[in-house]
């Protein structure tokens, strides 16, 4: 790019160095840096209020810090979590309470088992020690917690007598001895979950008589009366 200046004096603008404030490249870099800093700060804030950043501290450590008036927070400019002193504040902050709750309440996903078909129904046993699932492979799986980690392990598997495309709903009795499922059928199927029951006596069919609707009737939801 050429420009005439004065008496036939030529100035090559390509070799002129623009100021950093007016450079489009520098403006874009500043904008990207600002967005990255804002993103990092937002992520730190989310982790902080979820109790993740303070998860390495135990209850004893948090209590001692509270007595000394120390709080664990996130700085606005840097986005880093660090200690700050607030002698007048004696209560736990919201993220410290969240961190303490995370020590006792499960809030992380764990894979129980991988199956080849889709699982549409899943129910906890009333006592919380068992888990019942129903999949498109016509199998009802019973998992029970085992070991010191209390992880769910497959303890039994029941072959459903009939499944129309998929099991639509599955419920467990209050005494954890029976389960009932419904599918694209006019019947309900009740299963005895006791381990010592023979396969011939395990299933009971509950008929729903609806006359001309045979073959087009289905139940989508089930509940036990407590």
Buried (B, 14 or more C-beta within 10 A) or exposed (E): EEEEEEEEEEEEEEEEEEEEEEEEEEEEEEEEEEEEEEEEBEEBBEBBBBBBBBBEBEEEEBBEBBEEEBBBBBEEEEBEBEEEEEEEEEEBBEBBBBBBEBEEEEEEEEEBEEEEEEBBBBBEBBEEBBBBBBBBBBBBBBBBBEEEEEEBEEBEEBEBEBBEEBBBBBBBBEEBEBBBBBBBBBBBBBBBBEEEEEEEEBBEEEEBEEEEEEEEBBBEEBEEEE
